[in-house]
Amino acid sequence: MINKAGNVWKYTCAKCPFIPDKEPVFTDFGETEWKCQWNHPPPDYVETMRISKRTGERGKRPLNLPDRCNACKARYRRATRMGKRMDRIHDVAEDTQKCKVPKLITFALPSQWFTWEYPSNREEQLESLKKLLPKARTILQDNGIRGGSYVLECTYKWVPDLDNFTHPQYKFHAHVHMVAIAPWIQPAKLSEWCTQLMPIGLGRINYEAVKSRKRTAEYVSKYLVKDKVQCRTFGIMRGHMSTKPQNTE
């Protein structure tokens, strides 16, 4: 039997208008299974009805690549950004002394309960967190963080008023997700090191060393490359570009 596992294009679904077949190249003929490698079809193009504003000529669509639906295009672009961002982070970490692996850092603004009488909203909590970020970045860099990429996020939780249903309580959790170029911290000093942002009004730091690129990819995909979320950089991560080729197909 033929192993067709490699004949599936990434980031495609049944709603995609066109998905080309890959060509099998058999490498091993076993008694019960034939092993093969699926190769991309040769480049081929067909003219479309769309006129290029730059050249005035009809556009071309490749027949050797999938024509994805909008949802799959978004997933594909997000994965491409994730790969570039992950390679940038690991490239910088490997070239930095005492910071060979990236670190995952999370810290937050302390949460408070609010009611309708004393309200607040997501924008106010994020603005309060933004005001503390310049001091937080300075403190982190003074304590060994060389740079990183981060995003702001704000979640919320509410508790209903079961007595008369008129005074529910709710709170926001404004926090920072960061992939940082940071040194290894001795376990005996880690607990104290994680309290460095508390004097300026932030919570404890959650500090995790990344042991694999897969873990970094999961973190970057979940937080740093979300649609409509601005990712910020500081320190040595500013202006660094990865030269590694991308292959997300």
C-alpha positions in Angstrom: 0.0 0.0 0.0 1.1 3.6 -0.7 1.7 6.0 2.2 -0.2 9.1 1.2 0.5 11.1 4.3 2.8 13.5 2.5 0.2 14.3 -0.2 -1.7 16.7 2.1 -1.0 20.4 1.6 -0.7 22.4 4.7 -3.3 25.0 5.6 -5.9 23.8 3.2 -9.5 22.6 3.6 -12.4 21.3 1.6 -13.5 24.9 0.9 -10.3 25.8 -0.9 -11.1 26.4 -4.6 -8.1 24.4 -6.0 -5.6 22.0 -4.4 -3.1 20.4 -6.8 -1.9 16.8 -6.4 1.7 16.2 -5.5 3.8 13.7 -7.5 5.1 10.6 -5.6 8.7 9.4 -6.0 9.1 5.9 -4.6 12.2 5.3 -2.5 11.6 1.8 -1.0 9.5 -1.1 -2.2 8.6 -3.2 0.9 6.5 -6.3 1.2 3.6 -4.5 2.9 4.3 -0.9 2.3 5.9 1.3 -0.4 7.7 4.3 0.9 7.6 7.4 -1.2 8.4 11.1 -1.1 5.8 13.6 -2.4 7.2 16.3 -4.6 5.7 19.6 -5.6 4.4 19.6 -9.3 6.5 21.6 -11.8 5.6 25.3 -12.0 2.8 26.1 -14.4 0.6 29.2 -14.8 -2.7 30.2 -16.3 -3.8 33.7 -17.2 -6.6 35.3 -15.1 -9.1 38.0 -16.0 -7.4 40.4 -13.5 -5.5 43.3 -15.1 -2.3 44.4 -13.4 -2.3 48.1 -12.5 1.5 48.2 -12.8 2.0 46.5 -16.2 -1.4 46.6 -17.7 -1.2 42.9 -18.5 -3.4 40.0 -17.4 -2.4 38.4 -14.2 -1.2 34.8 -13.8 -2.2 32.2 -11.2 0.2 29.2 -10.4 -1.3 25.8 -11.0 1.4 24.1 -8.9 0.3 25.8 -5.6 -3.0 25.7 -3.8 -5.6 28.4 -4.3 -6.6 28.8 -0.6 -9.9 30.1 0.8 -9.7 33.2 3.0 -9.6 31.3 6.2 -6.7 29.1 5.1 -4.9 32.2 3.6 -5.1 33.8 7.1 -3.7 30.6 8.7 -1.0 30.4 6.1 0.1 34.0 6.5 0.0 33.6 10.3 2.3 30.5 10.1 4.7 32.4 7.8 5.0 35.2 10.2 5.4 32.7 13.1 8.3 31.0 11.3 10.1 34.3 10.6 9.6 35.5 14.1 10.8 32.2 15.6 13.9 32.1 13.5 14.7 35.7 14.4 14.4 34.9 18.1 16.6 31.8 18.0 19.2 33.4 15.7 19.7 36.3 18.1 19.8 34.0 21.1 22.4 31.6 19.6 24.6 34.6 18.8 24.4 36.1 22.3 26.7 34.9 25.0 25.1 33.4 28.1 21.7 33.6 26.3 21.8 30.5 24.1 18.0 29.7 24.4 15.1 32.1 24.4 13.0 32.6 27.6 9.3 33.0 27.9 8.3 35.8 30.2 4.9 36.8 31.5 4.0 39.5 34.0 0.8 41.4 34.7 -0.9 44.3 36.3 -2.4 43.2 39.6 -6.1 42.5 39.1 -8.9 44.3 41.0 -12.6 43.6 41.3 -14.9 46.2 39.9 -18.7 46.7 40.0 -21.2 48.9 38.2 -20.8 51.5 41.0 -17.0 51.6 40.5 -16.5 50.6 36.9 -13.5 50.1 34.7 -12.9 48.7 31.2 -10.3 46.9 29.2 -8.8 50.0 27.6 -8.2 51.6 31.0 -6.4 48.6 32.3 -4.2 48.3 29.2 -3.4 52.0 29.4 -2.4 51.6 33.0 -0.1 48.7 32.0 1.4 50.7 29.1 2.4 53.5 31.4 4.5 51.1 33.5 6.2 49.4 30.5 9.1 51.9 30.0 10.2 51.4 33.6 9.6 47.7 33.3 11.8 47.4 30.2 14.6 49.4 31.9 14.5 47.2 35.0 14.5 44.0 32.9 17.5 45.2 30.9 19.4 46.2 34.0 18.9 42.6 35.3 20.2 40.9 32.2 17.4 40.9 29.6 19.1 41.8 26.3 15.9 42.4 24.4 12.8 40.6 23.1 9.4 40.7 21.4 6.2 41.1 23.4 2.4 41.7 23.1 -0.1 43.1 25.5 -3.3 41.1 26.3 -6.2 41.7 28.6 -8.7 39.0 29.7 -11.6 39.3 32.1 -13.6 37.4 34.6 -17.0 38.1 36.1 -19.0 36.8 39.0 -22.8 37.1 38.9 -24.8 38.5 41.7 -27.0 35.6 42.6 -29.0 37.5 45.3 -30.7 40.1 43.1 -28.8 39.9 39.8 -28.0 43.6 39.8 -24.5 43.9 41.2 -22.1 41.5 39.4 -18.4 41.8 40.0 -15.8 41.6 37.3 -12.0 42.0 37.0 -9.5 42.4 34.2 -6.2 40.7 33.8 -3.9 43.0 31.7 -0.6 41.2 31.1 2.5 40.9 28.9 3.6 37.9 26.9 7.3 38.1 26.0 9.9 36.0 24.2 13.2 37.4 25.5 16.9 37.0 25.0 17.8 36.5 28.6 20.4 34.7 30.7 20.1 31.6 32.7 19.2 32.3 36.3 20.4 30.1 39.1 17.5 28.3 40.8 18.4 29.6 44.2 18.1 33.2 42.9 15.1 32.8 40.6 12.4 33.5 43.2 14.0 36.8 44.1 14.8 37.7 40.5 11.1 37.3 39.6 10.1 40.0 42.0 12.0 42.8 40.3 8.9 44.5 38.8 6.8 44.4 42.0 8.2 47.8 43.4 6.8 49.7 40.4 3.3 48.1 40.7 3.5 45.0 38.6 3.2 41.3 39.6 5.7 38.5 39.8 7.4 37.3 36.6 6.8 33.9 35.2 10.1 32.8 33.7 10.5 29.8 31.5 13.5 28.6 29.5 12.6 27.2 26.0 14.1 23.7 25.4 12.8 23.2 21.8 11.8 25.3 18.8 8.4 23.6 18.9 7.6 25.2 22.2 8.7 28.6 21.0 6.6 28.1 17.8 3.5 27.2 19.9 4.0 30.3 22.1 4.7 32.6 19.2 1.7 31.3 17.3 -0.6 31.6 20.3 0.4 35.1 21.4 2.9 37.0 19.2 1.3 36.6 15.7 -2.4 37.0 16.4 -4.3 39.0 13.9 -5.0 42.6 14.8 -2.4 42.4 17.7 0.6 44.6 17.6 3.9 42.9 18.5 6.6 45.2 19.9 10.3 44.7 20.2 13.1 46.3 22.3 16.8 45.9 22.9 18.8 43.8 20.5 15.7 42.4 18.8 15.1 45.8 17.1 16.1 45.7 13.4 17.3 42.1 13.4 16.3 40.1 10.3 16.6 36.4 9.8 18.2 35.2 6.6 17.0 31.6 6.8 14.7 30.4 4.0 11.1 29.7 4.9 9.2 26.6 3.8 5.7 26.4 5.2 4.2 24.3 2.4 
